[in-house]
Amino acid sequence: MRPLARVLRLIWSAAPGLMLRGALLSVAVLLAGIMLLGLSGWFITATGLAGLAGVGIAFDVFRPSAGIRLLALGRAAGRYGERLLTHDATLRALAGLRVTLLRARMRADWETLGRLRPGPALTRLTADIDALDGAALRLALPVAAGLGVLLATAAGLWWLTHWSLALIILAQGAAAAVVLARLGRRSLAPSMRAERRGQALLRGTVAMLRGQVDMAVHGGLQARLSLLLARGRGLERAAARLERMSERADAGLGVVTAVAVTLLLLRGGMLVEAGRLGAAAAAVPVFAALALQEAVALIRPGMSGLGAMADAARRAMAPPEAGAETPPDPAPFPAPAPAVIPGGGAQGAGLVLERIALARPGADLPVLENVSLRVAPGETVALTGPSGGGKSTLLLIAAGVLAPQRGEVRIDGRPVAAWDEPALRGRLAMLPQRSQLLAGTVAENLALAGGHADAAEMEAVLEAVALAPVLAPRGGMAARLGEGGAGLSGGETRRLALARVLLRRPSILLLDEPTEGLDPATAARVLDGIRRIRPAAAILCAAHRPEEKLWADRVFPLSSCDKAGSLDSGQSANSRNGA
C-alpha cells in the first residue's frame, strides 16, 4: 500500500488548499445530513407528543422548520461546493501526476525505452492514471470525512443526550469499519484481476483496430475477435464477483445499522422511563444512526476498488526499469594502451571518443573495447562492421544516452557529462534506427525539432533529403499524415525523420544507417544534401551501404580494434578508390 500512499501524497501536495477546503466541506455536508435527519426526527416526535398532550397550539414549529430548511439547502449547496473543489484539486493533481510519471519513464536508458512498445505502454499508463482517479475522491476523502463525522456525531450526542447513546454510535462506526476492511481485504485480488483484464481488453481492442487490415488479409481477424470476446467475458465475470462481494458488504452494513438502531431504541426507552432523557431527544440518536449510512455508503465503492488502485499505484510509482544507471563491468578489461586518436588530437572542436569500452552482462566478448576516434568539424566518418558489431551502440554512447563502462566522450573539448541537457541537444543531434512520427501535418512533425525553424528552412531541408518533390503533389508541408507517419513509405518516413534532425542545426550529427530503404540514386542525393545543408557539421555515420561508405571522408572499421587497444586509423575515400 506504500505506492498508493505516495500517490495520495502527490495528489494532496498538488493543491493542498483546495483539497483541505473540499475535505472540510465533505465533513460539513455529512454533518448537515445527520443534523437534518436528527432534527426532523426530533421535530416529528416532539410534535406528536405535543399533540397527544393537548398543547400543540403552543408548540413552536417555526424555528425547527426553519432549521430543517436551512440544513436541506445548505447540504445541497455544500455538496456542490465540495464536488467542485475536490474534483478541481484531483484533476490538477492527476495532470501533474501524468507529467511526473512520464518524466520518471524518460529517466530510463535508451535501450530500456527502445524495448517499450508504445501502444501497450501508453494504454497501461493511461489506464493506471484513470484507476488512480478515485484514490482521493472514492477512498481517502470519504474515509477521512466518515471518521470525522463519526467522532463529531458521537461528541454531539454525548453532549445533547447521554454518553451511553454516543458509545452505541461509536460501536456502530467500529462495526461498519470492520465490514468495510473485510471487503477491502477480500476484494484486493478480484479488483486487481478485473482491472488487469480491463486493460488487456483495451490493449487488445486497440491492437485489433490498428492491425485489422493485416489480420483480415491473413485470416486472423476472427480469431482475434474471439480472443477479445473471451477477455470481455472474463472481465464481466470479475466485475460480477466484485458486485456480489459489494452486495454482501451492503447486507452486513445493513445488519450493523439495524442492530445499532435497535440498541438505541432500547437504551433510549430505558433513559426516558428513568426520567433522565426526554422522548423527543431520545429519537435523535436513532435518526443519526440511520443518517450515518450515507457516510458509510460513500466509503464502500473505494474499498471494493482498493486492489485496482493499489495495483495501478504500484506500477505507476515503480522506478524506471533497470539500466538507467551505468551497469557494473561483467568482466574486467585489460589496461588500455595510450590512445592514438585517428583524425587529430584529443582536444579541440568536434567529437572525440577515447578508449570507449562496453560489455553486456553475461556476454562472452565485449561489444566495444578500447575504441578511440575523432571526428573534426566538416568531416564525415563512416563506422563499418558486421551487424551487431557495436556501431549503433557507439553512436548512442557518442550521443550521451548510453554510458560506457570505461572511456570518455568529449564534445568540443568538454566531457559529455559536463554539458547540461538543453545545451548538449542543441549542439548534437542523432538519427536512430527507429524514429517516431506523429499524426498531423508534415510541418507539425518538422516543428518537433524546435520553434526556431521557419517555413523556408523547412522547405530547404525537405529539398536536401529529396522529399520535397514527393510531398508537393500531396500538399507539401500541409500534407497530413496518419498515426506513426501513415501515408508515407518506409524510405519517405526515414527521410522526414532525417529532415527533422537536420532542422536542429547540429554541429555534431550522428546518423544510424540514414539511407536505409532508399534506392542508390536517391541515397546519393540524400547524402549530398546532408553535407550541402550542414557543411560544417562533424558527421559520424553507421554505414552498411556502399553509397554511405563512398560518401564518407574516412571509414572506421570497428572490427579493427584488437584486444591490446591499437586501432586502425581508417581509410580515406581517395585511397579506397585508388587515387
JOURVEN-V93109 format. One record per residue. RES is the residue in three letters. SS is DSSP state (@ for helix, = for strand, . for the rest). OMEGA is omega in degrees with one decimal (NA if undefined). Layout:
RES|SS|OMEGA, RES|SS|OMEGA
//
This chain:
MET|.|-179.2, ARG|@|176.4, PRO|@|178.7, LEU|@|176.8, ALA|@|177.5, ARG|@|177.9, VAL|@|179.9, LEU|@|177.0, ARG|@|177.6, LEU|@|179.5, ILE|@|179.9, TRP|@|-176.0, SER|@|-179.8, ALA|@|179.7, ALA|.|-174.5, PRO|@|179.9, GLY|@|178.4, LEU|@|-177.9, MET|@|179.5, LEU|@|178.4, ARG|@|177.5, GLY|@|178.8, ALA|@|178.1, LEU|@|176.6, LEU|@|178.0, SER|@|176.4, VAL|@|-179.5, ALA|@|-180.0, VAL|@|179.5, LEU|@|177.0, LEU|@|177.8, ALA|@|177.6, GLY|@|179.0, ILE|@|178.8, MET|@|179.1, LEU|@|-179.4, LEU|@|178.7, GLY|@|178.7, LEU|@|178.5, SER|@|178.3, GLY|@|177.8, TRP|@|-176.8, PHE|@|-179.6, ILE|@|-179.2, THR|@|-178.9, ALA|@|178.8, THR|@|178.6, GLY|@|179.6, LEU|@|178.5, ALA|@|177.9, GLY|@|179.4, LEU|@|-179.1, ALA|@|179.3, GLY|.|179.9, VAL|.|-176.9, GLY|@|-177.2, ILE|@|-179.4, ALA|@|-176.2, PHE|.|-179.2, ASP|.|179.8, VAL|.|-172.1, PHE|@|-178.0, ARG|@|174.6, PRO|@|178.7, SER|@|178.2, ALA|@|177.6, GLY|@|179.0, ILE|@|179.4, ARG|@|179.1, LEU|@|179.9, LEU|@|-179.4, ALA|@|179.5, LEU|@|179.3, GLY|@|178.3, ARG|@|179.4, ALA|@|179.6, ALA|@|179.1, GLY|@|178.2, ARG|@|178.1, TYR|@|179.7, GLY|@|179.8, GLU|@|179.0, ARG|@|-179.4, LEU|@|-176.5, LEU|@|-175.8, THR|@|177.8, HIS|@|177.4, ASP|@|-179.6, ALA|@|-178.2, THR|@|179.5, LEU|@|175.3, ARG|@|-178.2, ALA|@|-179.4, LEU|@|175.8, ALA|@|176.5, GLY|@|179.8, LEU|@|177.1, ARG|@|179.8, VAL|@|-179.8, THR|@|-178.4, LEU|@|177.8, LEU|@|176.6, ARG|@|178.4, ALA|@|178.0, ARG|@|-176.8, MET|@|176.8, ARG|.|175.7, ALA|.|-178.3, ASP|.|-174.7, TRP|@|-176.3, GLU|@|177.5, THR|@|178.1, LEU|@|-180.0, GLY|@|179.0, ARG|@|-179.9, LEU|.|171.7, ARG|.|-169.8, PRO|@|-177.3, GLY|@|179.2, PRO|@|-179.0, ALA|@|179.9, LEU|@|179.5, THR|@|-178.9, ARG|@|-179.6, LEU|@|179.6, THR|@|-179.8, ALA|@|178.2, ASP|@|177.5, ILE|@|178.0, ASP|@|178.6, ALA|@|179.9, LEU|@|177.8, ASP|@|-177.4, GLY|@|-176.9, ALA|@|178.9, ALA|@|-172.1, LEU|@|-175.5, ARG|@|-177.6, LEU|@|-171.3, ALA|@|-178.0, LEU|@|178.1, PRO|@|179.5, VAL|@|-179.9, ALA|@|179.9, ALA|@|179.4, GLY|@|178.8, LEU|@|178.6, GLY|@|-179.5, VAL|@|179.3, LEU|@|-179.7, LEU|@|179.7, ALA|@|179.4, THR|@|179.2, ALA|@|179.1, ALA|@|179.3, GLY|@|179.3, LEU|@|176.1, TRP|@|-177.9, TRP|@|-173.1, LEU|@|-174.0, THR|.|-175.9, HIS|.|-175.9, TRP|@|-178.4, SER|@|177.3, LEU|@|176.8, ALA|@|178.3, LEU|@|176.9, ILE|@|177.3, ILE|@|177.6, LEU|@|177.5, ALA|@|175.9, GLN|@|178.7, GLY|@|179.4, ALA|@|178.8, ALA|@|177.1, ALA|@|178.3, ALA|@|177.6, VAL|@|179.0, VAL|@|-179.0, LEU|@|177.9, ALA|@|177.1, ARG|@|177.1, LEU|@|-179.7, GLY|@|-179.4, ARG|@|-177.2, ARG|@|-177.0, SER|@|-178.5, LEU|@|-177.3, ALA|@|178.9, PRO|@|179.0, SER|@|177.9, MET|@|179.2, ARG|@|179.9, ALA|@|179.4, GLU|@|-179.7, ARG|@|177.9, ARG|@|176.3, GLY|@|177.9, GLN|@|178.4, ALA|@|177.9, LEU|@|179.3, LEU|@|179.5, ARG|@|179.6, GLY|@|179.0, THR|@|178.5, VAL|@|179.8, ALA|@|179.7, MET|@|179.4, LEU|@|179.8, ARG|@|-174.7, GLY|.|-173.6, GLN|@|180.0, VAL|@|179.1, ASP|@|179.5, MET|@|179.3, ALA|@|-179.8, VAL|@|-176.7, HIS|.|175.7, GLY|.|-178.3, GLY|.|-175.3, LEU|@|-178.1, GLN|@|178.1, ALA|@|177.9, ARG|@|178.4, LEU|@|178.1, SER|@|178.0, LEU|@|179.3, LEU|@|177.6, LEU|@|177.2, ALA|@|176.4, ARG|@|177.9, GLY|@|178.0, ARG|@|176.0, GLY|@|177.3, LEU|@|178.5, GLU|@|178.8, ARG|@|179.0, ALA|@|178.9, ALA|@|179.1, ALA|@|178.0, ARG|@|176.7, LEU|@|-180.0, GLU|@|178.1, ARG|@|177.7, MET|@|177.9, SER|@|178.8, GLU|@|177.2, ARG|@|176.9, ALA|@|177.0, ASP|@|178.2, ALA|@|178.0, GLY|@|177.6, LEU|@|176.4, GLY|@|177.4, VAL|@|178.6, VAL|@|180.0, THR|@|-179.5, ALA|@|178.8, VAL|@|179.8, ALA|@|179.2, VAL|@|179.2, THR|@|179.4, LEU|@|179.0, LEU|@|177.4, LEU|@|-179.5, LEU|@|-178.5, ARG|@|177.4, GLY|@|177.3, GLY|@|178.1, MET|@|-180.0, LEU|@|177.8, VAL|@|-179.1, GLU|@|179.1, ALA|.|179.5, GLY|.|-178.5, ARG|.|-178.1, LEU|.|177.2, GLY|.|-178.1, ALA|@|179.9, ALA|@|178.6, ALA|@|179.4, ALA|@|179.3, ALA|@|-175.8, VAL|@|179.7, PRO|@|179.8, VAL|@|-179.9, PHE|@|176.1, ALA|@|177.7, ALA|@|176.8, LEU|@|-178.3, ALA|@|179.2, LEU|@|178.0, GLN|@|179.9, GLU|@|179.4, ALA|@|179.9, VAL|@|-178.8, ALA|@|178.5, LEU|@|-178.2, ILE|@|-171.6, ARG|@|178.8, PRO|@|178.8, GLY|@|178.9, MET|@|179.1, SER|@|177.7, GLY|.|-175.9, LEU|@|-179.2, GLY|@|179.8, ALA|@|-180.0, MET|@|179.5, ALA|@|179.3, ASP|@|178.4, ALA|@|179.0, ALA|@|179.4, ARG|@|178.8, ARG|@|-175.4, ALA|@|-175.6, MET|.|177.7, ALA|.|177.6, PRO|.|175.9, PRO|.|-177.7, GLU|.|-180.0, ALA|.|179.0, GLY|.|-179.2, ALA|.|177.7, GLU|.|177.9, THR|.|-178.1, PRO|.|177.4, PRO|.|177.5, ASP|.|175.2, PRO|.|177.1, ALA|.|-179.0, PRO|.|175.1, PHE|.|174.1, PRO|.|179.2, ALA|.|-175.8, PRO|.|170.5, ALA|.|177.3, PRO|.|-174.0, ALA|.|169.0, VAL|.|-170.3, ILE|.|179.9, PRO|.|174.3, GLY|.|177.7, GLY|.|-178.4, GLY|.|-176.0, ALA|.|-176.0, GLN|.|175.3, GLY|.|-175.7, ALA|.|177.8, GLY|.|-176.4, LEU|=|178.4, VAL|=|172.6, LEU|=|-173.7, GLU|=|175.4, ARG|=|-178.5, ILE|=|177.8, ALA|=|178.8, LEU|=|175.8, ALA|.|177.8, ARG|.|176.2, PRO|.|178.1, GLY|.|-179.1, ALA|.|179.6, ASP|.|-177.1, LEU|.|176.7, PRO|.|174.9, VAL|.|178.3, LEU|=|179.9, GLU|=|173.6, ASN|=|-179.9, VAL|=|177.2, SER|=|-173.2, LEU|=|172.5, ARG|=|173.8, VAL|=|-177.2, ALA|.|175.4, PRO|.|-179.3, GLY|.|-177.7, GLU|.|176.0, THR|=|178.6, VAL|=|179.0, ALA|=|173.6, LEU|=|178.7, THR|=|-179.1, GLY|.|-178.7, PRO|.|175.7, SER|.|-176.2, GLY|.|-177.5, GLY|.|175.0, GLY|.|-178.2, LYS|@|179.8, SER|@|178.6, THR|@|179.1, LEU|@|176.7, LEU|@|178.7, LEU|@|176.7, ILE|@|178.8, ALA|@|-179.8, ALA|@|179.3, GLY|.|178.9, VAL|.|176.3, LEU|.|-176.2, ALA|.|175.2, PRO|.|176.0, GLN|.|175.3, ARG|=|178.9, GLY|=|-174.2, GLU|=|173.6, VAL|=|178.3, ARG|=|176.3, ILE|=|-178.5, ASP|.|174.8, GLY|.|-179.2, ARG|=|175.6, PRO|=|-175.7, VAL|@|179.4, ALA|@|-179.2, ALA|@|179.7, TRP|.|169.7, ASP|.|-169.9, GLU|@|-180.0, PRO|@|-179.6, ALA|@|179.9, LEU|@|-178.7, ARG|@|173.9, GLY|@|-178.6, ARG|@|-171.2, LEU|=|177.2, ALA|=|-176.0, MET|=|170.0, LEU|=|179.8, PRO|.|178.6, GLN|.|179.6, ARG|.|178.0, SER|.|-176.7, GLN|.|170.3, LEU|.|-176.4, LEU|.|173.0, ALA|.|-177.3, GLY|=|-178.9, THR|=|175.0, VAL|@|179.8, ALA|@|179.5, GLU|@|176.6, ASN|@|177.6, LEU|@|-177.8, ALA|@|176.9, LEU|@|177.7, ALA|@|-178.9, GLY|.|-174.4, GLY|.|-174.9, HIS|.|-173.2, ALA|.|175.0, ASP|.|-176.3, ALA|@|-178.9, ALA|@|180.0, GLU|@|175.7, MET|@|177.5, GLU|@|-178.1, ALA|@|-179.2, VAL|@|175.4, LEU|@|176.6, GLU|@|-178.4, ALA|@|-179.0, VAL|.|176.1, ALA|.|-179.7, LEU|.|-178.2, ALA|@|179.2, PRO|@|-179.9, VAL|@|-175.9, LEU|@|-175.4, ALA|@|179.7, PRO|.|-177.6, ARG|.|-179.2, GLY|.|178.0, GLY|@|-177.9, MET|@|176.9, ALA|@|179.0, ALA|.|-175.9, ARG|=|179.9, LEU|=|174.9, GLY|.|-178.8, GLU|@|-179.6, GLY|@|-178.9, GLY|@|179.4, ALA|.|-174.8, GLY|.|175.8, LEU|.|174.2, SER|.|179.6, GLY|@|179.0, GLY|@|178.4, GLU|@|176.1, THR|@|179.6, ARG|@|-178.5, ARG|@|177.8, LEU|@|175.8, ALA|@|177.4, LEU|@|177.9, ALA|@|178.9, ARG|@|177.7, VAL|@|-179.6, LEU|@|178.2, LEU|.|178.2, ARG|.|-177.4, ARG|.|-175.4, PRO|.|171.0, SER|.|174.1, ILE|=|-173.4, LEU|=|179.6, LEU|=|-174.1, LEU|=|178.1, ASP|=|-179.4, GLU|.|-172.1, PRO|.|-176.3, THR|.|178.7, GLU|.|178.3, GLY|.|-178.7, LEU|.|174.1, ASP|.|-174.5, PRO|@|-177.9, ALA|@|178.8, THR|@|178.9, ALA|@|179.6, ALA|@|178.9, ARG|@|-179.4, VAL|@|-179.3, LEU|@|176.4, ASP|@|178.9, GLY|@|177.9, ILE|@|-177.8, ARG|@|-179.5, ARG|@|-175.0, ILE|@|176.9, ARG|.|-172.9, PRO|.|-175.1, ALA|.|-175.5, ALA|.|169.5, ALA|=|-172.4, ILE|=|173.0, LEU|=|-169.5, CYS|=|169.8, ALA|=|-169.0, ALA|.|171.3, HIS|.|-171.2, ARG|.|178.4, PRO|@|-178.9, GLU|@|-179.1, GLU|@|179.3, LYS|@|178.6, LEU|@|-179.5, TRP|@|-173.8, ALA|.|172.1, ASP|.|-175.8, ARG|=|177.0, VAL|=|-179.8, PHE|=|179.7, PRO|=|180.0, LEU|@|-179.0, SER|@|-178.5, SER|@|-179.4, CYS|.|179.5, ASP|.|-173.4, LYS|.|-179.3, ALA|.|175.9, GLY|.|177.0, SER|.|-173.8, LEU|.|166.4, ASP|.|-176.0, SER|.|178.7, GLY|.|179.4, GLN|=|174.5, SER|=|179.0, ALA|@|-178.7, ASN|@|-178.1, SER|@|178.8, ARG|@|-178.5, ASN|.|177.1, GLY|.|-178.9, ALA|.|NA
//
